[in-house]
């Protein structure tokens, strides 16, 4: 683990058991209120929902603009900052294998972007905010969110089975997979794989693999591994290559990333033991 751990800004509450919906993970976040939040949120290979219900809205800031309130962040390689005070929210990570069915929009519409939740869910976004605000138990909040996701995901189109296999193969290989070999293994041309993958996930397969490799590398760095070793073991040409890619993704160096917690459901990013929900 890291030698020093910054004092946490958040109370982080995790459900007592994994979601019954494969591909869904969530946690509750409450700002301590000791000082304004200024939190770096790193890219991650999942679609992220932020369901706010606190007295004040967070400000989400990236290269494309600023957003307040509940939102959806699609797959992409951009880093965002979360700013504000007295923030309370439930964060949900959705695997790209189920995200389109849960959201009711195609993932290319969300690629590399942040979208207000009411633009995706309409009045349902306001309803879920009211439900979460009126509930004083994290356990009940998680149950409300899971029931809504179950309802929204029912009887909706699923991802092509070939692409489900390809995504899982890239994930299990931490991004170190040749795209031509993937196409051969599922019996598609490279062009067809690229086209269908982009249509259903919002990223071409090579870019998805790059994102997954980055995610694996920064987790290794956050766990205390030496950057040179991380570069050698996660598929980078050398330490300089790792350095350039992390700076391109985050704007900070590998050493800085190792000391940066991020707004995520993650044992390494949040090394203190999560609270049990009430």
Long-range contacts (C-beta under 8 A, 24 or more apart in sequence): 1-223, 1-224, 1-271, 2-222, 2-223, 2-224, 2-258, 2-259, 2-271, 3-224, 4-259, 5-271, 5-272, 6-259, 6-261, 8-32, 8-261, 8-270, 8-272, 9-34, 9-35, 9-37, 9-39, 10-37, 10-263, 10-270, 11-275, 12-270, 12-272, 12-274, 12-275, 13-138, 13-274, 13-275, 13-276, 13-277, 14-265, 14-274, 14-275, 14-277, 15-139, 15-142, 15-277, 16-139, 16-276, 16-277, 19-146, 20-146, 20-150, 21-98, 21-146, 21-149, 21-150, 21-153, 22-95, 22-98, 23-94, 23-95, 23-97, 23-98, 24-92, 24-93, 24-94, 24-95, 24-98, 24-102, 24-146, 24-149, 25-92, 25-93, 25-265, 26-90, 26-91, 26-92, 26-93, 26-142, 26-145, 26-146, 26-265, 27-90, 27-91, 27-265, 27-274, 28-88, 28-89, 28-90, 28-91, 28-138, 28-141, 28-142, 28-277, 29-87, 29-88, 29-89, 29-90, 29-91, 29-263, 30-54, 30-87, 30-88, 31-84, 31-85, 31-86, 31-87, 31-88, 33-85, 33-86, 36-83, 36-84, 36-85, 37-82, 37-83, 37-84, 37-85, 37-87, 38-81, 38-82, 38-83, 39-81, 39-82, 39-83, 39-261, 39-262, 39-263, 40-79, 40-80, 40-81, 40-82, 40-250, 40-252, 40-260, 40-262, 41-79, 41-80, 41-81, 41-82, 41-262, 41-263, 41-264, 42-79, 42-218, 42-249, 42-250, 42-257, 42-260, 42-262, 42-264, 43-76, 43-77, 43-78, 43-79, 43-211, 43-214, 43-215, 43-249, 43-250, 44-93, 44-215, 44-264, 45-75, 45-96, 45-171, 45-208, 45-211, 45-212, 45-215, 46-75, 46-93, 46-94, 46-95, 46-96, 46-99, 47-72, 47-73, 47-74, 47-75, 47-93, 47-94, 47-95, 47-96, 47-99, 47-103, 47-107, 47-110, 48-72, 48-73, 48-91, 48-92, 48-93, 48-94, 49-73, 49-91, 49-92, 49-94, 49-117, 50-89, 50-90, 50-91, 50-117, 51-89, 51-90, 51-91, 51-92, 51-117, 51-128, 51-129, 51-132, 51-145, 52-87, 52-88, 52-89, 52-129, 53-88, 53-89, 53-90, 53-129, 53-132, 53-133, 54-86, 54-87, 54-88, 54-89, 54-133, 55-86, 55-88, 56-84, 56-85, 56-86, 56-87, 57-84, 57-87, 58-82, 58-83, 58-84, 58-87, 58-89, 59-83, 59-84, 60-114, 62-114, 64-113, 64-114, 65-114, 67-114, 67-116, 69-116, 69-117, 70-116, 70-117, 70-118, 70-125, 70-128, 70-129, 71-114, 71-115, 71-116, 71-117, 72-103, 72-110, 72-114, 72-115, 72-116, 72-117, 72-120, 73-110, 73-113, 73-114, 73-115, 74-107, 74-109, 74-110, 74-111, 74-112, 74-113, 74-114, 74-115, 74-202, 75-107, 75-110, 75-111, 75-112, 75-201, 75-202, 75-203, 75-208, 75-211, 76-111, 76-112, 76-113, 76-203, 76-211, 77-112, 77-207, 77-210, 77-211, 77-214, 77-248, 77-249, 78-112, 79-249, 79-250, 79-251, 80-114, 82-263, 90-132, 90-141, 90-142, 90-145, 91-263, 91-264, 91-265, 92-145, 92-149, 93-264, 93-265, 96-159, 96-167, 96-200, 96-201, 96-202, 97-158, 97-159, 97-164, 97-167, 97-168, 98-153, 100-156, 100-157, 100-159, 100-200, 101-152, 101-153, 101-156, 101-157, 101-158, 102-149, 102-152, 102-153, 103-152, 104-152, 104-156, 106-199, 106-200, 106-202, 107-200, 107-201, 107-202, 108-198, 108-199, 108-202, 109-202, 110-202, 111-202, 111-203, 124-148, 137-277, 137-278, 138-277, 138-278, 139-277, 139-278, 142-277, 159-200, 159-201, 160-196, 160-200, 162-186, 162-187, 162-188, 162-196, 163-196, 163-197, 163-200, 163-201, 166-193, 166-197, 166-205, 167-201, 167-208, 170-205, 170-208, 170-209, 170-212, 171-212, 174-212, 174-213, 174-216, 174-234, 174-235, 175-208, 175-209, 175-210, 175-211, 175-212, 175-213, 175-214, 175-216, 175-235, 176-209, 176-213, 176-234, 176-235, 177-209, 179-205, 179-206, 179-209, 210-245, 214-245, 214-246, 214-249, 217-242, 217-246, 218-246, 218-257, 219-266, 219-268, 221-254, 221-257, 221-258, 222-257, 222-258, 222-260, 222-268, 222-269, 223-268, 224-258, 227-254, 227-255, 230-254
